[in-house]
Amino acid sequence: MSFSLHVSFDRVYVAGIFVTIAKEGSFAAAARKLNLAPSQVTKEIKKLEEHLQVKLLNRTTRSVSLTREGENYLIHANEILSRFAEAEESVRQLNTTPKGHLRITAPAVLGQVILSKLVSHYQIKHPEVEVELVLTDRVIDIVSDGFDMAIRTSFDLKDSSLFIKEMDEVPRLLCASRSFLKKNGTPKRLADLPSYNQLIFIRGQANKYWTFTKGKEQLDVPISGNFKTNNLLGLVEAAKAGLGIANIPAYLVEDELKKGKMVELFPTHKLPCPKTYLLYQQKRARNLKLDSFISFMEENYYIP
């Protein structure tokens, strides 16, 4: 398939307008986003549709939606614009100094407690890199949403469309506040746990068991309790307040454990630990700022 140069309009420019319309949901919103007159946006899309001889957008007075052809074009337009931006960036970065805009998404709590500090140290080392760190527990499509990297935690992450670099585990432990144990007693055996109130972290469907391993031995302990949350910081606060026993990432209670306010239970038994992963596109132009951040993470990323 050949790419004709004999076209009376800038196809990369118009593809950018089309992608913006798809993201913003209307011609007017796209015009505001691009600082163009609405009539100009309409004119450029008309040129594109006439050139392709297909209808890309269904228009109403309030919004637009993609036709099947429009959905197909959007996929390729996003890829082309991404590669075009990479080509420009690779030329800019022919020198040895990382610079430019680096867009990263990461889980909210991990980002707030661990990654924000690391990013700050990275920028001290590389002041010409402008970092945008978006913290969310929503799984983002880094290609279509324009991110350079996603940092994720998972027990078993598989995504063949992205390059995956495995980092450290996120250690978890079972703990309760000293005040809770003083009032309710300390469980002596794992089998005692169901008689205590448990604080439950929910992601998707709530877990019904905590799984413990010691050597080759594995035991599933059924859990139930009067507090469930999808927020790890909320889980920690409930445990610190003396509400019950919780399965918590160790880095969130490190200080309380050192001060004796929280107590680790059954330290000889191991809970399943998710791992941290760096995800980025496999096929990409040389990207010095991303490469430097990956190297920085490999050298400095550590979860206590």
C-alpha positions as CSV (number, residue, x, y, z in Angstrom):
1,M,0.0,0.0,0.0
2,S,1.5,3.3,-1.1
3,F,1.1,6.7,0.6
4,S,0.2,9.4,-1.9
5,L,1.7,12.8,-1.4
6,H,-0.7,14.4,-3.8
7,V,-3.4,15.3,-1.4
8,S,-4.7,18.9,-0.9
9,F,-4.7,18.9,2.9
10,D,-2.4,18.0,5.8
11,R,-3.6,14.5,6.8
12,V,-1.6,14.4,10.1
13,Y,-3.2,17.8,11.1
14,V,-6.7,16.6,10.2
15,A,-6.2,13.2,11.9
16,G,-5.3,15.2,15.1
17,I,-8.6,17.1,14.7
18,F,-10.5,13.9,14.2
19,V,-9.0,12.2,17.3
20,T,-9.8,15.3,19.4
21,I,-13.4,15.2,18.3
22,A,-13.6,11.6,19.3
23,K,-12.1,12.3,22.7
24,E,-14.1,15.5,23.4
25,G,-17.4,14.2,22.1
26,S,-18.4,17.1,19.9
27,F,-17.2,19.5,17.2
28,A,-17.6,22.5,19.5
29,A,-15.6,21.0,22.4
30,A,-12.9,19.9,20.0
31,A,-12.7,23.4,18.5
32,R,-12.3,24.9,22.0
33,K,-9.6,22.4,22.9
34,L,-7.7,23.1,19.7
35,N,-8.4,26.9,19.8
36,L,-10.0,26.7,16.3
37,A,-13.2,28.1,14.9
38,P,-16.0,25.4,14.8
39,S,-16.4,26.1,11.1
40,Q,-12.7,25.2,10.5
41,V,-13.1,21.9,12.4
42,T,-16.2,21.1,10.3
43,K,-14.4,22.0,7.1
44,E,-11.4,19.8,7.8
45,I,-13.5,16.8,8.7
46,K,-15.6,17.2,5.6
47,K,-12.3,17.2,3.5
48,L,-11.2,14.0,5.3
49,E,-14.5,12.2,4.7
50,E,-14.6,13.3,1.1
51,H,-11.0,12.1,0.6
52,L,-11.7,8.7,2.2
53,Q,-15.2,8.5,0.6
54,V,-16.7,7.2,3.9
55,K,-18.7,8.7,6.7
56,L,-16.6,8.8,9.9
57,L,-18.9,10.5,12.3
58,N,-22.6,10.5,13.1
59,R,-23.6,14.1,14.0
60,T,-26.4,15.3,16.2
61,T,-27.1,18.8,17.5
62,R,-25.5,18.0,20.8
63,S,-22.8,15.4,20.2
64,V,-21.1,13.1,17.7
65,S,-20.5,9.3,17.6
66,L,-18.2,7.2,15.5
67,T,-19.3,5.1,12.6
68,R,-17.8,1.7,12.2
69,E,-15.4,3.2,9.7
70,G,-14.7,6.0,12.2
71,E,-13.8,3.5,14.9
72,N,-11.4,1.8,12.6
73,Y,-9.8,5.1,11.5
74,L,-9.5,6.2,15.1
75,I,-7.3,3.2,16.0
76,H,-4.9,3.9,13.2
77,A,-5.0,7.7,13.7
78,N,-4.0,7.3,17.3
79,E,-1.1,5.1,16.4
80,I,0.1,7.4,13.6
81,L,0.0,10.5,15.8
82,S,1.8,8.6,18.5
83,R,4.5,7.5,16.1
84,F,4.7,11.0,14.6
85,A,5.2,12.4,18.1
86,E,7.9,9.8,18.8
87,A,9.7,10.7,15.6
88,E,9.8,14.3,16.6
89,E,10.8,13.5,20.1
90,S,13.6,11.1,19.0
91,V,15.1,13.9,16.8
92,R,14.9,16.4,19.7
93,Q,16.6,13.9,22.0
94,L,19.6,13.1,19.8
95,N,21.7,14.8,22.5
96,T,22.4,13.0,25.8
97,T,20.2,15.1,28.1
98,P,16.8,13.7,29.0
99,K,14.2,16.4,28.4
100,G,10.6,16.8,27.5
101,H,7.2,15.7,28.9
102,L,7.0,12.3,30.6
103,R,3.5,11.1,31.4
104,I,3.1,8.3,33.9
105,T,0.1,6.6,35.5
106,A,0.2,4.7,38.8
107,P,-2.0,3.3,41.5
108,A,-3.3,6.0,43.9
109,V,-1.9,4.8,47.2
110,L,1.4,3.4,45.9
111,G,1.9,6.7,44.0
112,Q,1.1,8.9,46.9
113,V,3.3,7.1,49.5
114,I,6.2,5.7,47.4
115,L,6.3,7.0,43.8
116,S,5.8,10.7,44.5
117,K,9.1,10.8,46.4
118,L,10.9,8.8,43.8
119,V,9.7,11.1,41.0
120,S,10.8,14.1,42.9
121,H,14.3,12.6,43.2
122,Y,14.3,11.7,39.5
123,Q,13.5,15.3,38.6
124,I,16.2,16.7,40.8
125,K,18.6,14.5,38.8
126,H,16.9,15.4,35.5
127,P,15.5,18.9,35.8
128,E,14.7,19.3,32.1
129,V,12.2,16.5,32.2
130,E,8.6,17.6,33.0
131,V,6.8,14.7,34.8
132,E,3.0,14.4,34.8
133,L,2.1,11.7,37.4
134,V,-1.5,10.6,37.2
135,L,-2.6,8.6,40.2
136,T,-5.7,6.4,39.7
137,D,-6.8,2.8,40.4
138,R,-8.5,2.7,37.0
139,V,-6.7,0.7,34.4
140,I,-5.7,3.1,31.7
141,D,-4.9,2.3,28.1
142,I,-1.5,4.0,27.9
143,V,-1.4,4.1,24.1
144,S,-4.8,5.7,23.4
145,D,-4.6,8.0,26.5
146,G,-1.2,9.3,25.6
147,F,0.9,7.9,28.5
148,D,4.6,6.9,28.3
149,M,4.4,4.4,31.1
150,A,2.0,2.7,33.5
151,I,3.2,1.5,36.9
152,R,0.9,-1.3,38.2
153,T,0.7,-3.8,41.0
154,S,-0.7,-7.3,40.3
155,F,-0.4,-10.9,41.4
156,D,-0.2,-12.1,37.8
157,L,0.0,-9.4,35.2
158,K,-0.2,-10.4,31.5
159,D,-0.4,-8.0,28.6
160,S,1.1,-9.1,25.4
161,S,0.6,-5.7,23.7
162,L,3.0,-3.9,26.1
163,F,6.5,-4.4,27.3
164,I,6.5,-5.5,31.0
165,K,9.4,-5.0,33.3
166,E,9.0,-6.8,36.6
167,M,10.1,-5.0,39.8
168,D,9.9,-5.7,43.5
169,E,7.1,-7.5,45.4
170,V,4.8,-5.4,47.6
171,P,5.1,-7.2,51.0
172,R,1.9,-7.7,52.9
173,L,1.4,-8.6,56.5
174,L,-1.4,-9.4,59.0
175,C,-1.7,-6.8,61.7
176,A,-3.9,-5.2,64.3
177,S,-3.6,-2.3,66.7
178,R,-2.3,-2.9,70.2
179,S,-5.5,-1.5,71.6
180,F,-7.6,-4.1,69.6
181,L,-5.5,-7.0,70.8
182,K,-5.6,-5.7,74.4
183,K,-9.4,-5.6,74.3
184,N,-10.0,-8.8,72.3
185,G,-6.9,-11.0,73.0
186,T,-4.2,-12.1,70.5
187,P,-5.0,-15.1,68.2
188,K,-2.6,-17.9,68.9
189,R,-3.4,-20.0,65.8
190,L,-4.5,-19.2,62.2
191,A,-7.6,-21.3,63.0
192,D,-8.5,-18.7,65.7
193,L,-8.9,-15.8,63.1
194,P,-12.5,-16.4,62.1
195,S,-13.6,-15.6,65.7
196,Y,-12.1,-12.1,65.3
197,N,-13.4,-9.1,63.3
198,Q,-11.6,-8.8,60.0
199,L,-11.1,-5.6,57.9
200,I,-11.5,-6.5,54.3
201,F,-10.0,-4.9,51.2
202,I,-12.1,-5.2,48.1
203,R,-11.0,-4.9,44.5
204,G,-13.6,-6.1,42.2
205,Q,-15.1,-9.0,44.1
206,A,-14.3,-9.2,47.8
207,N,-12.0,-12.1,48.8
208,K,-13.5,-14.8,50.9
209,Y,-10.2,-16.2,52.2
210,W,-6.8,-15.1,53.3
211,T,-4.2,-17.5,52.1
212,F,-1.1,-18.2,54.3
213,T,2.0,-20.3,53.4
214,K,4.7,-21.6,55.6
215,G,7.2,-23.7,53.8
216,K,5.2,-26.2,51.8
217,E,2.1,-25.8,54.0
218,Q,-0.8,-23.6,52.8
219,L,-3.9,-22.7,54.6
220,D,-7.0,-20.7,53.5
221,V,-8.6,-18.9,56.4
222,P,-12.2,-17.7,55.8
223,I,-12.7,-14.0,56.5
224,S,-15.7,-11.9,57.5
225,G,-16.1,-8.6,59.2
226,N,-18.1,-5.4,59.6
227,F,-15.8,-3.2,57.5
228,K,-15.0,-3.4,53.8
229,T,-13.3,-0.8,51.6
230,N,-11.6,-0.5,48.2
231,N,-9.2,2.1,49.6
232,L,-6.0,0.9,51.3
233,L,-5.5,4.1,53.3
234,G,-9.1,3.7,54.7
235,L,-8.2,0.1,55.6
236,V,-5.1,1.2,57.5
237,E,-7.0,3.9,59.4
238,A,-9.7,1.4,60.4
239,A,-6.9,-1.0,61.7
240,K,-5.1,1.8,63.6
241,A,-8.4,2.8,65.2
242,G,-8.8,-0.7,66.7
243,L,-11.6,-1.9,64.5
244,G,-10.1,-5.3,63.7
245,I,-7.4,-7.4,62.0
246,A,-6.2,-6.4,58.5
247,N,-4.1,-7.8,55.6
248,I,-2.1,-4.6,54.7
249,P,0.9,-3.7,52.5
250,A,3.8,-3.5,55.0
251,Y,5.0,0.0,53.8
252,L,1.7,1.5,55.0
253,V,2.2,0.5,58.6
254,E,6.0,0.5,58.9
255,D,6.1,3.5,61.3
256,E,3.2,2.2,63.5
257,L,5.0,-1.2,63.8
258,K,8.2,0.5,64.9
259,K,6.4,2.6,67.5
260,G,4.6,-0.4,68.8
261,K,1.1,1.0,68.0
262,M,0.5,-1.9,65.5
263,V,1.4,-5.5,66.0
264,E,2.2,-8.0,63.2
265,L,0.4,-11.3,63.6
266,F,1.8,-14.7,62.5
267,P,5.1,-13.3,61.1
268,T,6.3,-16.8,60.2
269,H,3.5,-17.2,57.7
270,K,3.6,-15.5,54.4
271,L,0.7,-13.8,52.6
272,P,0.5,-13.6,48.8
273,C,2.4,-10.5,47.6
274,P,1.6,-8.6,44.4
275,K,4.5,-7.4,42.3
276,T,5.2,-4.0,40.8
277,Y,5.4,-3.8,37.0
278,L,6.5,-1.1,34.6
279,L,4.5,-1.2,31.3
280,Y,5.4,0.7,28.2
281,Q,5.1,0.3,24.4
282,Q,7.4,-2.4,22.8
283,K,7.6,-0.6,19.5
284,R,8.8,2.9,20.1
285,A,11.4,5.4,18.9
286,R,14.4,6.1,21.1
287,N,13.0,8.0,24.1
288,L,15.8,9.2,26.3
289,K,13.5,10.6,29.1
290,L,11.6,7.3,29.4
291,D,14.8,5.2,29.2
292,S,16.4,7.3,31.9
293,F,13.3,6.9,34.2
294,I,13.3,3.1,33.7
295,S,17.0,3.0,34.7
296,F,16.3,5.3,37.7
297,M,13.5,3.0,38.8
298,E,15.7,-0.1,38.4
299,E,18.3,1.5,40.7
300,N,16.1,3.2,43.3
301,Y,12.7,1.5,43.5
302,Y,12.3,-0.3,46.8
303,I,9.4,-1.1,49.0
304,P,10.2,-1.7,52.7
